Amino acid sequence: MLKAFLYSWIVMLVAAFTSCEPDWDFDSDYESEVVVEGGITADGFAKVYLSQSKILNSTWDSIALSKLPVMSAKVTVSDGSQTEILVGRIDKGRLPYFVYTGSQIRGEVGKVYMLTVMYRGKEITARTTIPEPILLDSIRLQPTEGCDTLYQATAYFNDPKGEANYYKIFTQVEEKDEDYYNAFMGTFSDEILVSPVATAEIYRGFRHTELNKYTPFFTPGEKVNICFSQITEEGFRFWSQYENEVINSGNPVFPNTTNLPGNIDGGLGIWMGYGTAVYHVEVKNTCYHYKH
């Protein structure tokens, strides 16, 4: 699921922006920073991507991209009682092509997780916690207005009263998507929800490679995995700002001229916990009900 960060790391690399087809200036006097993109899910393991912030020029190619991943760092995660060193490996399925993953410390709701990155004598740290998953009561699928070949999905759930809650949706279409992707307009807070039964529209995950042919809706017969997560406030700020930049700029790869809000001490980026529940649906005119 964490692969679904949808290349958001690239937004935080920007030190100067001059073109829609930028290149990284690796020879300037600019002092790069380590960019962290990582998270841990409820009942899942940590996954962390590291890259370098760079100045952007006018053109870019595969050679410049190959210099971005940080592949020689020591990355550890601690839950207060045990510490795990994450293992690095090539990940050709997404940028920046290298990922550090855990296999020992499994995420638990309410626990605090400390991330530490040691790279070239510098220590980079961050803390996060995993919120309680908010479970869906039902998911309704129905044709969009005026079109019976495109379907809209709507989730129904009870938003807890008397507290601030923040939500994130990822989707994966089986046999089409390798992993979960950030759902279009899939970040929101309960400030926009109406009680007692809240609703949230679920849109197809957005990929920058589908910029010219993207539709937010689903087609009949598709099997869709929906990842519905409660997230922390700092995670909400990160994701909502990212989505605002994508929508406002029309460029999902390099939408921003400033760094996204994060929680990394000694670097840039985000380390966050996801209180996650996953649902599987087949796209047809029906409603799925869930008992808890």
N, C-alpha and C positions, 0 to 999 in steps of 0.2 A: 504493500500500500504506500510506503513512503517514497517509492519511485515516482509517485504521482505528484511530486512537487513541481512538475511541469517546467523544468528549466528556470525556476524562479531565481536560482543562484546567479544567473547572468545579469539580472537587474541590479544586483548589489555590487557588481564589478565596476560600475561606471564611475570614473573620476572626472572625465570630460567627454562631452558628446558632441560630435560634429557632423554625423551623417547617419543615414538609415542603413548603411552598409559599413559598419565600423571595423577597425582592426586594433589590436592591442599593441601599444608602443612599449616593448620590453627593454628599450635602450635608453629611455629618458631617466631623469633624476627622481622621478616619482617613486616613493617608497610604498611598495605593495603591502597589503594586509591579507591575512588569511580570512577567507569567506567560509562560514560554516552553514551547512544546510542539513539539519538532522532532527530526528525525532524518535520517540518510542511509543508504542501503542499498548493499550490494555491487552494483556495476555500475549504480547508480541515482544520482539527483540529490537534493540537499538540499530539504527542505520544512519550513517553519517557520511556526507559528501564534503570534501574540502577542495577549495580552489584558491586562486590568487586574484586580488583586485588589480586591474590594469587600466591604463589610459587608453582611450579609444581614438583611432584615427579614421582613415577613409575607406580602407578595404580590409578584408579578412579572409583567411584560408585555413586549411586543416593543420598547417604547421603551427600557426598561432594558437589554435584550439588545443593542440597537443601539449602546449606548455602550461596550460591552466591548472590541471589537477595537481594536488599536493599528495604525493604517493609515499612519502618517507616520514610521515608524522607518527607519533605514538598517541593513540586515542584510547582513552579509558572512560568507562562509565561506572559510577558507584551509586548504590542505593542506601548507603549508610552502614550496611552490615557486610557487604561484599563488594569487591571491585573486579571488573573484567576488562582485559585488554582486547579491543576490537581487532578483527582480522581484516586486512586490506586485500582487495582483489579487483581485477579488471571488470568493468560493467559496460559492455558495448551497447547496452540497450538505451543509454541516455548520457547526456553530458553531465559532469565532466569526465566520464569514462572510467572512474575509479571510485570504489565505495568501501567504507569500513563497516563491518557488520558484527553484531554480537550473537552469541548462541547459548549463553549461560544465565544471564540476568533477564528474567521475563517480567514485563511491565505489570505492575499492580496498581489498581485504583487508589489514589490518595497518597502514594509514596512519592518522595522527592528524589529526583535523579540528577546527579552531578556529572557533567561532562568536562573532561580535561583533555586538552590537546597540547602536546609538546612538539614544537617544530622550530628548528634552528635556534635552540636555546631560549625560546620564548614560550611562556605558558598562557594558554587561552582557556577560559572557563565559562561555564553557564550552568544554570539550574532550572529545572522544570518539574512539574508534577502532572499526574494523569488524572483528569477529572472523571467523575462517574458517568458512564455511558447513559444517554437518554434514549430509551427504546421506543421504536415506532409502534403505533397501534395498528396502522394499515397503510398500504400503498395502493392508490387507484391509478389505473392506466386507461386512457380513453383517447379517441381520435381528437386531434386539434380541430379547432373551429374551421369549418369549410374544407377540411382535407382528411380523407379516411386512410391515407397512406403514411401519415406521420402521427405519432402518438406522444401525448404528454403524460408524464408521471407526477403524481402529487402525493406527498407524505403527510400523515396525520399523527400527531403525538401530543402528549401532555407536557407542557413546559412548566417546570417547578415554580411555584409562586414564592415571592419574597426574596428572590436572589437573582443576581445577574448571570445569564447564561449565554454562551457563545457557541456557534455551530459551524461545522465544515462538512461538505459533501464531496465525495469522490465517486466516480463511476467507472466501470469496466464492461465493455461489450465483449462477450466471449467470442473467440475465433477472429476477432478484429483488433482488440487491444491486448498488448503484451502484459500490461499491468493496469493499475488504477490511475486515472487522470483527474486533475482538478475540474470539477463540474463548473460549467459556466454559471456565474452569479451564485456560487455555492457556499459563500461565506456570509453569515448574518448573525445578528444578536437578537435576543428576545424583546428588544425595544420595539421591533416592528411586528411582533406577533400578537394575535388576538386570543385571549383566554376564553373558555377553559381548554378548548381543543385547538391547538396550533396547526397551521398548515405550512408546507414548504414545497415549492416547485422543484422538481429534480430534472436537471438538464444534462445532456450528453457531455462527457468530459471533453475539454477543449485541448487540442494539440496545435502547436504553431505550424506544423506541416500541412494542416487542413484549413489554413486561413481563407483560401478562396472558395472552398466547397463545404464549409462547416455549416451544420444545422444543429440547433440545440435539442431537436426532438429525436425520437426513436422510430424505427420501422417495424412493422408487424413481424413476429417470429423471432426477433432478436432476443437473446438471453443476456440479461443485464445483472451485474453484481453492483449493489449500491452500498457504499461505505458511509455510514452516518455517524459523525463524531461530535462529541462535545469537546471544546478546546479551551485553552486558557485565554485570558484577556490579551496577553502579549501576542499569542498566536493569532488571535482575531485581528489585532492591529496590523500584523505583518501581512496576512492573507487579504484582508480587505483593501489595504493600500495597493498591494500588487494587482488585484483585480480592477481597482479604479484606474490604475495606470494603463492596463491593457485595454480597457473599454474606451478611455479618453484619447489614447494615442493611436489606436488601431494597429499598433505594432506589438505583438506579444513577446517578441524576443528581446528588443531593446526599447522598452517603453518609457524609461525613466531617466532623469538626469541627476537624481540624488539616490542615496542609499535608502533601502526600506527600513522601517523600524524593526529593531531586533533586541536580543537580550544577551549578546556575547560580550564578555569582558576581555579586552585585549585583541579583538578582531571585529568582524562584521558578521551579520547573519542571524540565524534563529536556531534554537534548540528547544523543542516543544513536545509536550505529551498529548496523546489523543485518546479520549475515552470513546472507543469504537465499537460499533455493532454493524454486522454485515448482513445484507438481505439479497436474496436471489429471486428474480422475477422473469417471466417470459412476457414479451410485449404482445398484448391482446386486450380486448375490451373486457376488463375484469377488475376485481378489487381483491387484494391479498390482505387477510386479517391475521394478526399475530397475538398469541396469548402469552402472558408473562407470569 
